[in-house]
Amino acid sequence: MQAVTVCRQATIEDVEPIYIMIENYSRQGIMLPRSRAVLERQIHDFVVAEIDGIVVGCGSLCKLGEELVEIRSLGIAEGYKGRGLGSMLVEQLVHEAKKRSLFKVMALTYEVSFFLKNGFTVVEKEIFPEKVWTDCVNCAKQHACDEIAVLKILN
Ligand SMILES: CC(C)(COP(=O)(O)OP(=O)(O)OC[C@H]1O[C@@H](n2cnc3c(N)ncnc32)[C@H](O)[C@@H]1OP(=O)(O)O)[C@@H](O)C(=O)NCCC(=O)NCCS
């Protein structure tokens, strides 16, 4: 039978699978950890990808300025990558950003080619305001950040 794939706004029931996903990637040093309490507070900024009712991906928006928003905590579970789910989540997040009149969507990432395929361009990190870096105090690599900044301007 064909698997049913859904990309939707996250609800409070999704906190645990999102928490586990982020924990896994943060242990590998490719995401910043998020506590369950923070996820509960910010759940309305999250979207999830589901296959046959099981959450296999997530991503969130974090408003950083009048028009600027960051895609954070974007991840697809091992075994489900390369099926277009990450792109689906990015598309949903971009759609949501537009609805909120946030026309500059950025991300800090190691997955540059993935973001290029999704219409982002590589930019200098220095163009972003101070607020982008507030989360970095929680990162072990804060003084040697090797992530690449990508940006998509919506019209
Ligand atoms: C990055 C990530 C979200 C991509 O999700 P995904 O579901 O595997 O991506 P998709 O299947 O939608 O891929 C879309 C396109 O990008 C390509 N792509 C995906 N990951 C890629 C990578 N690491 N390098 C190069 N190209 C990549 C795919 O081949 C596909 O191209 P195609 O449409 O020409 O076939 C996923 O690999 C992931 O969870 N990575 C670990 C966490 C992470 O680094 N998140 C980013 C934090 S900002």
The ligand as a Tripos MOL2 file, in Angstrom:
@<TRIPOS>MOLECULE
LIG
   48    50     1     0     0
SMALL
NO_CHARGES

@<TRIPOS>ATOM
      1 C1         19.1470   18.5380    5.1600 C.3       1 LIG1
      2 C2         17.9340   17.6490    5.2420 C.3       1 LIG1
      3 C3         16.8540   18.3470    6.0860 C.3       1 LIG1
      4 C4         17.4120   17.3960    3.8310 C.3       1 LIG1
      5 O1         16.2090   16.6560    3.8920 O.3       1 LIG1
      6 P1         15.8630   15.5390    2.7870 P.3       1 LIG1
      7 O2         14.4780   15.1120    3.0220 O.co2     1 LIG1
      8 O3         16.9080   14.5000    2.8000 O.co2     1 LIG1
      9 O4         16.0050   16.3960    1.4510 O.3       1 LIG1
     10 P2         15.1820   16.2190    0.1020 P.3       1 LIG1
     11 O5         14.9030   14.7830   -0.1370 O.co2     1 LIG1
     12 O6         14.0030   17.1410    0.1570 O.co2     1 LIG1
     13 O7         16.2240   16.7640   -0.9150 O.3       1 LIG1
     14 C5         15.9810   17.7740   -1.8240 C.3       1 LIG1
     15 C6         17.0890   17.8650   -2.7930 C.3       1 LIG1
     16 O8         18.3020   18.1860   -2.1250 O.3       1 LIG1
     17 C7         19.2500   17.1360   -2.3270 C.3       1 LIG1
     18 N1         19.9230   16.9390   -1.0550 N.ar      1 LIG1
     19 C8         19.3890   16.5490    0.1040 C.ar      1 LIG1
     20 N2         20.3400   16.4900    1.0590 N.ar      1 LIG1
     21 C9         21.4900   16.8450    0.4350 C.ar      1 LIG1
     22 C10        22.8170   16.9630    0.8670 C.ar      1 LIG1
     23 N3         23.1760   16.6770    2.1070 N.pl3     1 LIG1
     24 N4         23.7400   17.3500   -0.0360 N.ar      1 LIG1
     25 C11        23.3810   17.6060   -1.2980 C.ar      1 LIG1
     26 N5         22.1490   17.5230   -1.7730 N.ar      1 LIG1
     27 C12        21.2030   17.1500   -0.9070 C.ar      1 LIG1
     28 C13        18.4770   15.9160   -2.7500 C.3       1 LIG1
     29 O9         19.2490   15.0760   -3.5600 O.3       1 LIG1
     30 C14        17.3440   16.5270   -3.4960 C.3       1 LIG1
     31 O10        17.7430   16.8560   -4.8040 O.3       1 LIG1
     32 P3         16.8370   16.4160   -6.0540 P.3       1 LIG1
     33 O11        15.5160   17.0950   -5.8070 O.co2     1 LIG1
     34 O12        17.5750   16.9440   -7.2100 O.co2     1 LIG1
     35 O13        16.7670   14.9340   -5.9500 O.co2     1 LIG1
     36 C15        18.2620   16.2480    5.8730 C.3       1 LIG1
     37 O14        19.2950   15.6570    5.1240 O.3       1 LIG1
     38 C16        18.6670   16.2940    7.3430 C.2       1 LIG1
     39 O15        17.8360   16.1060    8.2240 O.2       1 LIG1
     40 N6         19.9770   16.5190    7.6350 N.am      1 LIG1
     41 C17        20.4850   16.5280    8.9970 C.3       1 LIG1
     42 C18        20.0500   17.7320    9.7640 C.3       1 LIG1
     43 C19        20.5100   19.0190    9.1200 C.2       1 LIG1
     44 O16        21.6640   19.1820    8.7760 O.2       1 LIG1
     45 N7         19.5640   19.9520    8.9890 N.am      1 LIG1
     46 C20        19.8100   21.2600    8.4020 C.3       1 LIG1
     47 C21        19.9060   22.2440    9.4950 C.3       1 LIG1
     48 S1         19.6610   23.8830    8.8810 S.3       1 LIG1
@<TRIPOS>BOND
     1     1     2 1
     2     2     3 1
     3     2     4 1
     4     2    36 1
     5     4     5 1
     6     5     6 1
     7     6     7 2
     8     6     8 1
     9     6     9 1
    10     9    10 1
    11    10    11 2
    12    10    12 1
    13    10    13 1
    14    13    14 1
    15    14    15 1
    16    15    16 1
    17    15    30 1
    18    16    17 1
    19    17    18 1
    20    17    28 1
    21    18    19 ar
    22    18    27 ar
    23    19    20 ar
    24    20    21 ar
    25    21    22 ar
    26    21    27 ar
    27    22    23 1
    28    22    24 ar
    29    24    25 ar
    30    25    26 ar
    31    26    27 ar
    32    28    29 1
    33    28    30 1
    34    30    31 1
    35    31    32 1
    36    32    33 2
    37    32    34 1
    38    32    35 1
    39    36    37 1
    40    36    38 1
    41    38    39 2
    42    38    40 1
    43    40    41 1
    44    41    42 1
    45    42    43 1
    46    43    44 2
    47    43    45 1
    48    45    46 1
    49    46    47 1
    50    47    48 1
@<TRIPOS>SUBSTRUCTURE
     1 LIG1         1 GROUP 0 **** ****
